[in-house]
Amino acid sequence: MSIRRLLAGAAAVLTLGACMVGLGTAPAADALDNGLALTPQMGFDNWNATQCTSTFNEAMIESIADLFVSSGLKAAGYEYVNLDDCWALPARDANGNLVPDPVRFPDGIKAVADYVHSKGLKFGLYSSAGTKTCNGQSGFPGSLGYEQQDAEQWASWGVDYLKYDNCNNDGTSAEQRYTTMRDALLATGRPILYSICEWGESQPWTWAGSVGNSWRTTLDVTDNYSSVLSIYQANIQLGQYAGPGQWNDPDMLEIGNGGMTDIEYRSQFSLWSMMAAPLIIGSDIRTATPATMAILSDSDVIAVDQDPLGVQGTQISSVNGLDVITKPLANGDRAVALFNEGDAAATISTTASAVGLPKAAGYSIKDLWAGTSTESAGRISAVVPPHGTAMFTVHAGGSWQTLPPAVHTGIDYPALYAGAPPLVEAGVTTTVTTVTGNDGALPASAGNVSLTGPAGWTVQAESPTGFPALPGGRQQSTPWSVTVPAGTPTGSYTLHASTSYQPGSTTVGYDLTVYVVAGQPAGVSSLGDDQWISSVNGSGPMERNTSNGAAAAGDGKTITLNGQTYAKGLGTYAPSAVRYYLGGGCSTLTATVGLDDERNSSSSGSVAFQVWADGKLVTQTGVIKRGDPPQQLSADVTGASLLELVVTDGGDSNISDSADWAGAQVTCA
């Protein structure tokens, strides 16, 4: 079962009307008249990296400002350095003013703002359109009823950006609360970018265009692929409401926080840029890897987000989780993203005509992540890895004849069923096929295809690997035998395909992740102890033999369902999915399933559990709500090779959806 089907079985984060629009549809409402955010704002916010821990302090914020300059992020377009919740003391002073926490900010907020400004950057902070902010049960002072006083205080400190949250709002109309703060900010006379963080509860895209510079369209993003996918699916529908000065905000960038692969992080950056979203870094860039910095500073992708035409991209097709998104650019070109929502590599294709370009004899295509340019007869395609995104800009006509033809290479690997990951046991030989296609108007000549595996693996071609010429619109297929050495440890490994060709001594490549697996041992085996192939989880990592906890690995508690504790099992947070290799030798899965007691008994929460064997649904529960007794679940998995355990959000949002497969075990021969 793909993660896309997992999410399709759950309700969207919010309910949306039909919002598919033309490629150049103008915004539906006038933008806020403060002259700001004419392109989506770019910057940093500490919340996802630090929350309210002691690491959030004056020294951190000033070092982030330093790093913006020294690392090149400022030059790339990032300009706002923002504080999130917990910067103030829990109570106002005798005059009703907000008081900066003297431990975190011993020099005060104005001094920090001055430091940020000295670097040629802008400074932002956080409040809530309620009596208290969102952190903790009590929270810090919110700004409801103090709008003008707080706005004037912030302006006196030199604040350039306000993120305005939605907690503890006493049920007052969101439009009224956020409009009151808009008026207060404008009355200060200081330009302050106004970021509305209302979570999409009252469909702010329908009213906030003249109130704020951006508005959150969904609940918070978390550092996992299922969260990014669900938010993309909601936000992509709202393009008609975005434009210069008014942007749909799908929340911060998780890039670098460690919960996703670099492929998934590149997808978030690509999709957010195609959706003309604010690009707010949510990781601690002081410890960022070179790969993280390369993603965050990619100038070609940023240019798509910052294009002055200000049109949000449109999803023009989505078939079996293979999405094509296009975005018109101010110079007449089109940006194109090919996004693979699913769990298996796939070739995704579209045409220049479909993305809105005029007919031409040839087109020049720039691969924004590879930084290479090729020519095409009109076809735009790529072999896209699971959860990956290929991103291009396409130009009609021009000097396309001077470029090498657009060639792409992939690896066809035999799968148990459509959408299954590539699996192989140690000591086994598998036949795989490299496929090279030419989308160009001109032929690719003097070509050669290669395939390499990890050290010690035997990889041999079963037919000639070279080709004298590959005309436009044609493919070359080459079978290979791949032998995994006996004794190879279980885990993920990479096969690399590469095609070199003329003109231009051009090389294109593709990496395929292959999983070396071993069947379950005979007897009864606890899945909380067993190695899984892959997992996705709605909040934080999936946990072994504890509840889900929160965002960090290992922060769960003893699995507890309606007061009954369990020593073994899986702690998840919907939507989630985990895969195990059974090898055909098991017969029965059993588990006790339900919502974990770690969430407050008065909180909401609803989930449903599913068991899939070799891509087929074999059993499922109905919706289990907070307070419902746990259910005993048993599934026949006789002869199955691949087991997948899925938790959906039960048909509503995934708030408080901490769910357990308590005592989950399989019986094998």
C-alpha positions in Angstrom: 0.0 0.0 0.0 1.5 3.4 -1.0 1.6 6.3 1.4 -0.6 8.1 -1.1 -3.3 5.5 -0.6 -2.8 5.7 3.1 -3.6 9.4 3.0 -6.4 9.0 0.4 -8.2 6.8 3.0 -8.1 9.6 5.5 -9.8 12.9 5.5 -7.9 15.9 4.2 -6.4 18.3 6.8 -9.1 20.7 5.8 -12.2 20.6 3.6 -11.7 22.3 0.3 -14.0 23.3 -2.6 -12.9 22.8 -6.2 -10.1 25.2 -6.7 -8.4 24.1 -9.9 -7.6 27.2 -11.9 -6.0 28.3 -15.1 -2.2 28.7 -15.2 -2.4 32.5 -14.8 -5.4 33.1 -12.7 -5.2 36.4 -10.7 -5.7 36.6 -6.9 -9.3 36.7 -5.8 -8.9 39.6 -3.4 -6.8 42.8 -3.0 -3.6 42.3 -1.1 -2.8 44.0 2.2 -1.6 47.5 1.4 1.7 47.4 3.3 4.0 47.0 0.3 5.6 43.8 1.8 5.9 40.2 0.6 5.6 41.0 -3.1 7.4 37.7 -3.4 7.0 35.0 -0.7 8.9 35.8 2.4 12.2 33.9 3.1 13.8 33.5 6.5 14.2 31.4 9.7 12.0 30.4 12.6 13.4 28.5 15.6 10.3 26.5 16.7 10.7 23.2 14.8 14.4 23.0 15.8 14.3 24.1 19.5 10.7 24.6 20.6 11.0 26.0 24.2 14.2 24.3 25.2 17.1 26.2 26.7 18.9 26.3 23.4 16.5 29.0 22.2 18.1 32.2 23.4 19.8 35.4 22.4 23.1 33.8 21.4 21.4 31.3 19.1 19.4 34.0 17.3 22.5 36.2 16.8 24.5 33.2 15.6 21.8 32.4 13.0 22.0 36.0 11.8 25.8 35.6 11.5 25.4 32.4 9.6 22.9 33.8 7.2 25.6 36.2 6.0 28.6 33.8 6.1 26.9 30.8 4.6 25.4 32.7 1.6 21.8 32.3 2.7 21.3 36.0 2.8 22.7 36.3 -0.7 20.3 33.5 -1.7 17.3 35.6 -0.6 16.7 34.7 3.1 16.2 37.9 5.1 14.0 37.4 8.2 15.4 35.9 11.4 12.3 35.2 13.6 11.7 34.3 17.2 8.8 31.9 18.0 7.0 31.2 21.2 8.6 31.4 24.7 10.5 34.6 24.2 8.4 36.4 26.9 7.8 35.9 30.6 4.5 34.3 31.6 3.0 37.5 32.8 2.8 41.1 31.6 4.3 43.9 33.8 2.3 46.4 35.8 1.7 48.6 32.8 0.4 45.6 30.7 3.5 45.4 28.6 5.1 42.1 27.4 8.4 41.4 29.2 11.2 39.5 27.4 12.6 36.5 29.3 15.7 37.9 31.0 17.4 34.5 31.0 16.9 33.8 27.3 17.3 37.4 26.2 19.4 39.3 28.8 20.0 42.3 26.5 16.3 42.5 25.6 14.5 42.1 22.3 15.4 45.5 20.9 19.1 44.6 21.3 18.6 41.4 19.4 16.6 43.2 16.7 19.4 45.8 16.4 22.0 43.0 16.0 20.0 41.3 13.2 19.5 44.7 11.5 23.3 45.3 11.7 23.7 42.3 9.4 21.4 43.7 6.8 18.6 41.4 7.8 15.1 41.8 9.2 13.8 40.6 12.6 10.5 38.9 13.5 8.7 37.5 16.5 5.6 35.6 17.6 2.4 36.1 19.4 -1.1 34.6 19.4 -4.5 36.0 18.6 -5.7 34.7 22.0 -5.4 35.3 25.7 -2.3 33.1 25.8 0.1 31.6 23.2 0.2 28.0 22.2 3.1 26.6 24.3 2.2 24.4 27.2 -1.0 24.2 29.1 -0.8 27.7 30.4 1.1 29.4 27.7 2.6 32.9 27.6 0.6 36.1 27.2 -1.3 36.4 24.0 -2.3 39.7 22.3 -6.1 39.4 22.3 -7.3 42.7 23.8 -3.8 44.2 23.7 -3.4 44.5 20.0 -2.5 48.2 19.8 -0.3 48.2 22.9 1.7 45.2 21.7 2.0 46.4 18.1 3.4 49.7 19.4 5.8 47.9 21.7 7.0 45.7 18.9 7.4 48.6 16.5 9.5 50.4 19.1 11.8 47.4 19.3 12.3 47.3 15.5 10.2 44.3 14.7 9.8 43.6 10.9 7.7 40.4 11.0 4.8 39.1 13.1 3.8 35.4 13.2 0.4 35.5 14.8 -1.0 32.2 16.1 -4.5 31.0 16.9 -4.5 29.4 20.4 -6.7 30.3 23.4 -8.9 32.5 21.2 -12.1 32.3 23.3 -14.1 31.4 20.2 -13.9 34.9 18.8 -14.2 35.2 15.1 -10.8 34.7 13.4 -11.5 37.3 10.8 -12.3 39.8 13.5 -9.2 38.9 15.7 -6.8 39.0 12.8 -8.2 42.2 11.3 -7.8 44.0 14.6 -4.1 43.2 14.7 -3.8 44.2 11.1 -5.1 47.6 11.9 -2.9 47.9 15.0 0.2 47.0 12.9 -0.7 49.5 10.2 -1.3 52.2 12.8 2.3 52.0 14.1 3.6 53.3 10.8 6.3 50.6 10.7 6.3 48.1 7.8 5.7 44.8 9.6 5.1 41.6 7.5 2.0 40.0 8.9 2.0 36.2 8.9 -1.4 34.7 9.9 -1.1 31.3 11.6 -4.8 30.3 11.8 -4.2 26.7 10.7 -6.8 27.0 7.9 -9.7 26.5 10.4 -11.9 29.3 9.0 -10.6 29.0 5.4 -8.5 32.2 5.6 -7.7 32.1 1.9 -11.3 33.4 1.4 -10.9 36.5 3.6 -7.3 37.1 4.5 -6.0 38.6 1.3 -6.5 42.1 2.5 -5.7 41.2 6.2 -2.3 39.5 6.1 0.7 38.9 3.9 0.3 35.1 4.2 -1.9 32.7 6.0 -1.4 29.1 7.1 -3.6 26.7 5.2 -3.2 23.6 7.4 -2.2 22.3 10.8 1.5 22.3 11.6 4.0 20.4 9.4 6.1 17.7 11.1 9.4 16.2 10.1 8.0 13.2 8.1 7.0 12.5 4.6 3.3 11.8 5.3 2.9 15.2 6.9 4.6 17.0 3.9 2.5 15.0 1.4 -0.9 15.7 3.2 -0.1 19.4 3.4 0.9 19.6 -0.2 -2.3 17.9 -1.3 -4.3 20.5 0.6 -2.3 23.6 -0.3 -1.9 22.9 -4.0 -5.6 23.4 -4.5 -5.6 27.0 -3.4 -3.6 28.7 -6.1 -6.3 31.1 -7.1 -6.0 32.9 -3.8 -2.2 33.6 -3.9 -0.3 36.5 -5.5 2.1 39.3 -4.7 1.6 40.4 -1.1 -0.7 37.5 -0.2 0.5 33.9 0.0 -0.8 30.5 1.0 1.5 29.2 3.7 1.9 25.4 4.1 4.2 26.0 7.1 8.0 25.8 7.6 10.7 23.9 5.9 11.7 20.8 7.8 14.9 20.4 5.7 17.8 19.3 8.0 15.8 18.2 11.0 16.6 14.5 10.3 13.2 12.8 10.0 13.3 12.5 6.2 15.7 11.6 3.4 17.5 14.2 1.3 15.2 13.0 -1.6 12.2 13.9 0.5 13.7 17.2 1.7 14.3 18.1 -2.0 10.7 17.3 -2.6 9.5 19.6 0.1 11.7 22.5 -1.2 10.6 21.8 -4.8 6.9 21.6 -4.0 6.9 24.7 -1.7 8.7 26.7 -4.4 6.2 25.5 -7.1 3.4 26.6 -4.7 4.9 30.1 -4.3 5.1 29.4 -0.5 7.0 31.3 2.1 10.4 29.6 2.6 11.0 29.7 6.3 13.9 27.5 7.5 12.8 25.4 10.5 16.1 23.6 11.3 19.1 24.7 13.3 21.5 25.6 10.4 24.4 25.9 12.8 24.7 22.1 12.6 23.4 21.7 9.0 25.1 19.2 6.7 26.5 20.3 3.3 23.5 18.4 1.7 21.0 20.5 3.8 22.7 23.8 2.9 22.8 22.8 -0.8 19.1 22.2 -0.8 18.2 25.4 1.1 20.5 27.6 -1.1 19.7 26.2 -4.6 19.4 29.4 -6.5 17.4 27.9 -9.5 14.7 26.5 -7.3 14.5 29.6 -5.1 14.1 31.7 -8.3 10.9 29.7 -9.1 9.5 30.5 -5.7 10.5 34.2 -5.9 9.4 34.7 -9.5 7.9 38.2 -9.7 4.8 37.1 -11.6 3.6 35.7 -8.3 1.5 32.8 -9.6 1.1 29.7 -7.5 1.7 26.5 -9.4 -1.2 24.3 -10.6 -1.4 20.5 -10.5 -2.4 19.7 -14.1 -2.5 15.9 -13.6 -2.3 13.3 -10.8 -2.6 9.7 -11.9 -1.8 6.9 -9.4 0.3 9.3 -7.3 2.3 10.6 -10.2 1.8 14.4 -10.2 2.6 17.1 -12.8 2.7 20.7 -11.5 3.3 23.8 -13.7 4.0 27.4 -12.8 4.1 30.3 -15.3 7.1 32.6 -14.9 7.5 36.3 -15.6 9.8 35.7 -18.6 7.2 33.5 -20.4 8.9 30.2 -19.5 7.2 27.5 -17.4 8.5 25.8 -14.3 7.5 22.1 -14.2 7.7 19.7 -11.3 7.3 15.9 -11.6 6.4 14.5 -8.2 6.3 10.8 -7.3 4.0 10.5 -4.2 4.4 6.7 -4.2 6.8 4.1 -2.9 8.2 2.8 -6.2 10.3 4.6 -8.8 8.3 5.7 -11.9 8.7 7.6 -15.1 6.6 10.7 -15.1 6.0 12.6 -18.3 4.2 15.6 -19.7 4.4 17.9 -22.7 5.3 21.5 -23.4 1.8 22.0 -24.7 0.2 20.6 -21.6 2.2 22.9 -19.3 1.1 25.9 -21.4 3.9 26.6 -23.8 3.4 27.5 -27.5 4.3 25.1 -30.2 7.9 25.2 -31.3 10.4 23.1 -33.2 12.3 22.5 -30.0 12.5 23.4 -26.4 15.4 24.0 -23.9 14.9 22.3 -20.6 17.0 23.1 -17.4 17.1 20.5 -14.7 17.1 22.7 -11.6 18.5 20.2 -9.2 21.2 18.8 -11.6 21.9 22.3 -13.1 22.1 20.9 -16.6 20.4 22.0 -19.8 19.1 19.8 -22.7 16.8 20.1 -25.7 13.5 18.4 -26.2 11.0 17.9 -29.0 8.3 18.8 -26.5 8.3 15.9 -24.1 9.3 16.5 -20.5 10.0 13.4 -18.5 12.2 11.9 -15.8 12.6 8.7 -13.8 11.6 9.9 -10.4 12.5 7.9 -7.2 9.9 7.2 -4.5 8.9 10.4 -2.7 11.1 12.4 -5.2 10.6 15.4 -7.3 12.3 16.4 -10.6 12.1 20.1 -11.3 12.7 22.0 -14.6 12.3 25.3 -16.3 11.2 25.0 -20.0 11.7 27.6 -22.7 10.1 27.4 -26.2 12.4 27.9 -29.2 15.6 29.9 -28.8 18.9 28.2 -29.3 17.8 24.7 -28.3 19.8 23.1 -31.2 23.0 23.9 -29.4 22.1 21.6 -26.4 22.4 17.8 -26.1 19.1 15.9 -26.3 17.2 15.2 -23.1 18.0 11.7 -22.2 16.9 9.9 -19.0 17.9 6.6 -17.5 16.1 4.3 -15.0 16.2 0.8 -13.6 13.3 -1.7 -13.9 13.5 -4.1 -11.0 11.1 -7.0 -10.6 8.6 -6.3 -7.8 6.2 -8.5 -5.8 3.3 -6.3 -7.0 2.8 -2.8 -8.4 4.2 -0.2 -5.9 6.2 -2.7 -3.8 9.8 -1.8 -3.0 12.7 -3.7 -4.7 13.5 -6.7 -2.5 16.1 -9.5 -2.7 17.5 -12.1 -0.4 21.2 -12.6 0.1 22.7 -15.2 -2.3 20.0 -14.7 -4.9 20.6 -13.5 -8.6 18.0 -11.1 -10.0 17.6 -9.9 -13.6 17.1 -6.1 -13.8 16.8 -3.9 -16.8 18.2 -0.4 -17.5 16.0 1.7 -19.7 17.3 4.8 -21.5 15.0 7.1 -23.3 15.6 10.1 -25.6 13.0 13.0 -25.4 15.1 15.2 -27.7 14.4 16.3 -31.3 18.0 15.3 -32.1 19.6 11.8 -31.7 21.9 10.8 -28.9 25.0 9.2 -30.4 28.0 7.1 -29.3 26.1 6.1 -26.1 27.0 3.6 -23.4 25.0 2.3 -20.4 26.5 1.0 -17.2 25.1 -0.5 -14.0 27.1 -0.8 -10.8 26.3 -2.2 -7.4 27.8 -2.2 -3.9 31.2 -3.7 -3.3 31.2 -7.4 -3.7 28.0 -7.6 -5.7 28.2 -9.2 -9.2 26.7 -7.1 -11.9 26.9 -8.4 -15.5 25.2 -7.1 -18.7 23.3 -9.7 -20.7 23.3 -7.7 -24.0 25.4 -5.0 -25.6 25.5 -1.8 -23.5 26.5 0.6 -26.3 24.4 2.3 -29.0 25.6 4.2 -32.0 22.5 6.4 -32.1 19.3 6.7 -30.1 16.8 8.8 -32.1 14.4 11.1 -30.4 11.3 9.3 -29.0 13.1 6.0 -28.8 14.3 3.8 -25.9 17.2 1.4 -25.3 16.8 -1.5 -22.8 19.6 -3.6 -21.4 19.1 -6.6 -19.1 21.6 -7.2 -16.3 22.1 -10.1 -13.8 22.7 -8.9 -10.3 23.9 -11.3 -7.6 23.8 -10.4 -3.9 26.6 -12.2 -2.1 25.6 -14.8 0.5 25.8 -13.4 4.0 25.0 -9.8 3.0 23.4 -8.1 6.0 19.8 -7.0 5.7 19.3 -3.3 4.9 19.2 -0.9 2.0 21.7 -0.8 -0.8 22.1 1.3 -4.0 22.3 0.3 -7.7 23.6 3.1 -9.9 22.7 3.3 -13.6 24.6 5.7 -15.9 24.3 6.6 -19.6 26.9 8.6 -21.4 26.4 10.0 -24.9 27.2 12.7 -27.4 27.0 15.5 -28.2 28.6 17.3 -25.3 30.1 14.3 -23.5 26.9 14.2 -21.5 26.2 11.8 -18.7 22.9 11.1 -16.9 22.4 8.7 -14.0 19.9 7.2 -11.6 20.1 5.5 -8.2 17.8 2.7 -7.1 17.5 1.7 -3.5 17.3 -2.1 -3.1 16.4 -3.8 0.2 18.2 -7.0 1.1 15.8 -9.0 3.3 15.5 -12.2 5.3 12.4 -14.2 6.2 11.0 -14.3 9.7 12.3 -17.1 12.0 10.1 -20.0 12.9 7.8 -19.6 15.9 6.2 -16.5 17.3 8.0 -13.2 16.6 7.3 -9.8 18.2 7.2 -7.0 15.6 8.3 -4.5 18.2 11.7 -6.3 18.1 11.9 -7.2 14.4 13.6 -5.2 11.8 11.2 -3.4 9.4 11.9 -2.5 5.8 10.5 1.0 6.0 8.2 3.2 8.1 6.4 6.5 7.8 4.7 8.2 10.7 2.4 11.2 11.2 4.4 12.8 14.0 7.9 11.9 15.1 9.4 8.5 14.4 7.6 5.2 14.9 8.7 3.6 18.2 9.5 0.1 19.1 7.9 -1.3 22.3 6.8 2.1 23.5 4.1 4.6 22.6 4.8 7.3 20.0 5.7 10.1 22.4 6.3 13.4 20.6 8.8 14.6 18.0 12.0 13.0 19.2 13.2 9.4 18.9 12.9 7.4 22.0 10.6 9.8 23.9 7.6 7.4 24.2 6.2 5.7 27.3 5.0 2.3 28.1 2.3 1.3 25.7 -1.1 1.7 27.5 -4.6 1.1 26.1 -7.5 1.9 28.5 -5.2 1.5 31.5 -3.8 -1.9 30.3 0.0 -1.8 29.7 1.9 -3.8 27.1 5.6 -4.6 27.1 5.8 -5.1 23.3 4.4 -3.5 20.2 4.6 -0.5 17.9 3.9 3.1 18.9 2.6 5.1 15.9 0.9 8.4 15.1 -1.6 8.5 12.3 -1.2 8.5 9.4 1.4 5.8 9.5 2.6 2.7 7.7 5.3 0.1 8.4 6.5 -2.8 6.2 8.0 -6.1 7.2 9.4 -8.9 5.0 7.8 -12.3 5.9 9.3 -14.4 3.1 6.1 -16.5 2.6 6.6 -18.6 5.7 4.1 -17.0 8.2 0.4 -17.6 8.8 -1.1 -15.2 11.4 -0.7 -11.7 12.7 -2.3 -10.7 16.0 -2.3 -7.4 17.9 -4.4 -5.4 20.3 -5.0 -2.0 18.7 -6.3 1.4 19.9 -5.5 5.0 20.9 -2.7 5.2 23.5 -3.5 6.7 26.9 -0.5 9.1 26.6 -2.8 11.7 25.1 -5.2 13.4 27.6 -8.5 11.5 27.9 -10.4 14.6 27.2 -8.6 15.2 23.9 -9.9 14.2 20.5 -8.5 11.4 18.4 -9.8 8.8 16.0 -8.0 6.2 14.0 -8.5 3.0 11.9 -6.1 0.1 11.6 -5.5 -1.9 8.4 -3.4 -5.0 7.6 -2.1 -5.4 4.0 -0.4 -8.6 2.7 1.4 -8.4 -0.7 -0.6 -5.3 -1.6 -4.0 -6.7 -0.7 -6.1 -5.5 2.3 -6.7 -8.6 4.5 -8.4 -7.0 7.5 -9.2 -3.7 9.1 -11.0 -2.2 12.1 -13.7 0.4 12.0 -13.0 3.9 13.4 -11.7 3.8 17.0 -12.3 7.0 18.9 -10.8 8.3 22.1 -12.4 6.5 25.0 -13.4 3.4 22.9 -12.0 0.1 24.2 -9.1 -1.4 22.3 -9.8 -4.1 19.7 -8.3 -7.5 19.2 -7.1 -7.9 15.6 -6.1 -11.1 13.8 -5.1 -11.4 10.2 -4.4 -14.4 7.9 -1.1 -13.7 6.2 -0.4 -17.2 4.9 2.1 -17.2 2.1 2.6 -13.5 2.1 6.1 -12.0 1.4 5.4 -8.4 2.4 3.3 -7.3 5.4 2.2 -3.7 5.9 0.5 -2.3 9.0 -1.4 1.0 8.4 -3.1 3.5 10.7 -5.3 6.1 9.1 -6.6 9.2 10.8 -10.1 7.8 11.1 -11.7 10.3 8.7 -10.9 13.6 10.4 -7.7 15.5 11.1 -4.9 13.6 13.0 -5.0 15.6 16.2 -4.2 13.4 19.2 -4.0 10.3 16.9 -1.3 8.4 19.0 -2.1 4.8 18.2 -0.6 1.4 19.1 -0.2 -2.1 17.7 0.1 -3.5 21.2 1.6 -7.0 21.4 1.9 -7.2 17.6 3.3 -10.5 16.6 3.5 -13.0 13.7 3.4 -16.8 13.8 5.7 -18.4 11.3 6.6 -22.0 10.3 
